[in-house]
Amino acid sequence: MKKRLWIAVLLLAVFAALAGCEKTPTPNERLSDYIKLWKQEKFTDMYQNYLSESAKKQYASKDVAGRYKKVYGDLNISQLKVSYKTLEKDAYQNKDKVTVPLNISFRTSGGKVTYKDKVVLVKEKKDKKENWYVNWKPSLLLPHLTKGDTIKVSEQNPVRGEILDRNGKGLAINGKVYQIGIIPEQMKGDKTAAMQKAAGLLDISTDEIKQKLDENWVQPNLFVPIKKVSMHDKALVKKVTSIPGFSSQTVDARIYPYGKAAAHLTGYIGAIAGEELKKLKDKGYTANSIIGKRGLEQLYDEQLRGQAGEKIYIQKQDGSTYTVAEKKVKNGKDIKVTIDAELQKKIYNQMKDDAGTASAINPKTGDVLALVSTPAFDPNDFILGMSVSAYAKLEKDPAQPLINRFALAYAPGSTIKPVTGAIALNTGTTTAGATKTITGTSWQKNADWGSYKITRVHVNNSPENMEKALVLSDNIFFAQTALDIGADKFVKGLKGFGIGEDIPFNYPLKASQISSNGKFASDIQLADTGYGQGQMEMNILHLALCYTPFINGGDELHPNLQAGEKTRVWKHPISSKTADTIAGMLRQVVADPSGTAHAADIPGASLAGKTGTAELKASQSDKNGKENGLFVVYDTKKKDVLVAMLVEDVKDRGGSGLVVKKAANLFR
């Protein structure tokens, strides 16, 4: 028993001796660990386990850990680097206090900060153990910061660049609008009645006005902004400001001079959303950023927005200031595009009563002159402040004015027949003079097709060549031609025109397709594709581009959106001989009295082109399916404008003839 007791006493003595010999970390080790936590932004751990007692008495956790967290978040501090020269042993041995020079640098939203400082470490005993602790001071957070100082940030917003058309006319410009507001102390009489009257005039709810008046910053003598109003609505401003308490100011705003005519093209700007900020925060965007929401505003946002100026400074108690970091403001760049704003407006005015889309290009240069989608919204409404009810009305509109139709893909219908014919000529499948004798209005290859038949509108029982088939828009002729070419050659020929791939264009458009998988599942699908049905789809700009080889000796041009881009060839799908042959046929589609586009044979022009009617139905027997009308047209004399136009739901409204009239009016 005595032996066991003796062993236990001996072990306790050994443990005590070991504990007494436990090595105290050096100041170098403690400072290194402190800096690691600093870089990891573990500010609470820094405070609790590394700050000296004297520092903790002077500064509470919220003054250190809390302030670090807020400042690092508010100033977007990153890439922290802290370096120091390691102390020699004799510099700290038998000492209770050491001073270490530091080199500190980091990046902020206002730029890079680099400075030198000193940190004092003191030896203290806690829980019977000695260790080194940091005598923290505010200048370790920001240079020249002392207790009682205030950290401030001032921002200077850049001027957003303008979007100009090819002639320098504004598509999206910086202008002025009226800001309607209330000065609360000037309201008299029945305030509720006054707000109701103003709300009715401004097309907003009374609750919206009350909500703005209830914000924390509002004071009786301050102007409280309520709603922005266009400079053109002077009569409205006069009515609202006649109500006691209501007044107006003139403020800067983004203006879209062409309104609905270019809405889907220009898009609009607005406050950045949370999801957008997550994606763009690494590019300098902040929670206060204004960003392009659609169209050209979104496409060129980085160039247009510029860079905000920012100054981070310390306000001293004596009124003096110290600048920590400063980034100069950089205004946005103007963007000049190839669009012809007046042509854009003319096309919109021809189409505004219908749902549809159109593109216009210069077929000799590839410059995109217009991209139209109807119906549309007014982008100025988003700038002025669209009410919830007004936006809901747009969303519920059966005509879907919020949908950008020129970014979508549609069945091209018979407008693809010149392409089918060109592929047939270019592959040597047929010649321009070769004829087919087709009888009746329907046809099928063989009995394997079951009840499926291809139909045509015009009966022509005499031998028919390609030109006549284009003039009459004979579906059966081009279905047979596609079968003659064969699936593999036809796919290769269509790909030669870029069908089945994205066009090289900055603006995001849905890619055209030959079919859902780029192949033909059957002879029926191959035949249907020959006249633009089946699963073939094309965006309206690509459809226009497919006609440029007929004007440029077989070259399909690269589309240009920014002014000053050089003319470039994108594809060379056909020979110049084939191109000239098809071009002559397209002129006859308009010039021939029996041509489907003869209504476009107008005085003073020599128009050429091709009509199309795309059927949208679940099956061949479906009698209730809708039809889209199309027309691609250009002037063979000037060759400076080529228009591709599509109008939805033309059944029982004149079919493609309705589109021919609208397009012809542009050239008239």
C-alpha positions, 0 to 999 in steps of 0.5 A: 500500500505504501509502495503504491502511494509512493509511486503516485506521489512520484508521478504527480511530481513528474507531471508538475515538473513537466508542466513547469517546463512547458515552453512559452511561445515566442513573440514571433510565433504568437504574432504569426498565429495572430496574423493567420487569424487576421487573414482568415477574418476570424476577428472574434478569435483574435480578440478573445485569445490574443488581445492584451488585458489593457487593450480589452479594457480600452476596447470592447469586443464590438469595438474590435471584432465587430468593427473589423467585420463591418469595415471589411464588409463595407469597404470590400477589403481583400488580399490582406498581406502583413509582413514583419522581420522576425525578432532575434532571441535577445530582442525578447528574452527576459523582456515583458514587452516588444515592439515589432514593425509591420508592413500592411497592405490590402485592397479596398473598393477604393483602391489598394492601401499600403502602409507601415505601423508598429505592433506592441506585444506584452507578456501576461500571465493568464491561468498561471501560464505566461504568453505574449498578447497584442496591445491592439490599437485602431491603426491596425485596422486602417492607417492613422485611425485613432480612438474616436475617429469616424470612417467615411466613404464618399462615392461619385457615380459615373455618367453612363455612356449613351447608345447611338445609332449609325447616324448619331441619333440617340437610342439610349441617352442621358436626359432629364425628367420631372421628379414629383414629390411631397414636402409634408409640412406644406400639405393642407386640409384633407391629406388622405384625399390629396394623396388619393387624388395624386395617386390617381393622376400618377397611376400609383396606389395611395399606399405607395405614397404613404410608404414613402412618407413613412421612411425613417429619413423623412422630415417635415421640411424635406422633399420626399420623391414619389414618382418620376414623370416624362418631360413631355407630360407637362400638363400632368405635372401641372395638375399634380403640383397644384395639389397642396404639398406636392411639387416637382424637381428636374432630375437626371434620368435615362431616356429612350427616345424611340420608346416602343419601336426599339424597346426589345433592342435597347432594353432598359436599366435598373437597380441590380438584383441580388442574384445579379450581384452574386454573379457580378460582384467580382467585376466591381458591381455593388449593391448600389449599382445600376445595371442594364436589364435587357437588350443593348443596355445589358449587352454593353453594360460593362462599357456603358456603366463606367467605374464609380469614384470612391474615397475612403477617408478618416474624419478626425475629432478635430475636423481634419481628414486623412484619405485612406484610399481614393479611386477616380471616377471613370465615365462610361463609354458611348456605344455606336451601333449599326442600327438605323433608328429611323428605319427601326421606327418605320418597320415598327410602325408597319407592324405595331398592330400585329405580333411579329418580328423583323430584321433589316440588314445592309446585304452588301456590308453585313450591318444590322439596320433594325431588329424589331419585335411587336407588340412592345413595352415602353422602356421609359416606363421602367425608368419613371417607375412602373407600378406593380399593377402596370407590370402585371398588365404587361405580363397578362397581356395575351399578345405578350409584349414582354417577349423579344420575338427577334431573339426567338426561332420560327419555322421559316416556311417557304422563305427557305425554298431559295436555299433549297433550290440553291443547294440543289443547283450547287450540288448538281442535283438539278439544273435551272431548266430542269422541269417536274410535272406535278398534278393535283394539289397533293402528293406523297412519295409512296404508300409507306407515307400512309395518309400523309401528303404534301399539299400546294395551293396553286395547281399547275399541271404543266412541266414546271421548272425551279423559277416557276416553282418559286414564283408559285411557291410550290411545296411539292416541287421543293419537297421532291427537290429535297428528296432528290438532293438526299438527306446527307447532302441536304444537311451539309448544304443547310449547314453551309448556310450556317443553319444548325449553329449560332450566328456570329453575333454579340446579341444573344439569339436562339440558334437556328436548327435543321431539326431537333437533332440535326438529322432527318428521322424520315423521308417525310421530315426531309421533304417537309424541311425542303419547304421550311416545315418539319422541325426547321427553325430560324431566327429572323436575322439568320433568315435575312443573312441566308439571302446575302449569298444571292447578292454577293456572288455566293458569300454569306456575310458576317452580321455587324452590330457595332458601327465601324466593323469591317465587312466580313464573309461568314460562309461561302455556301454556293457558287457565284453562278448559283447565286446569280441564278437564284437572284434572277428567280427571286426578282420574278417572284415579285415581277411575275403577275402570278408571283406570290409577292407581286403586290410588292412590284411597286414603281420606283423599285425593283424588288426581289424576294420570297414569301412564306406561310408557316403552318403551326398545327399538331397534325396534318388534319388539324384545321385549327392550327395558326399560320405565320406569314413571312417575306424576305425582300430587297431592292435589286437596284440599290441592294442597300437594305434587305428586310426579313419580316414575320407576322404571327397568326395571318390565317384568314387575314391575307396570309403572307400577302399581309406581310408583303404589303407591310414590307412593300410600304417600307420601300414605297 
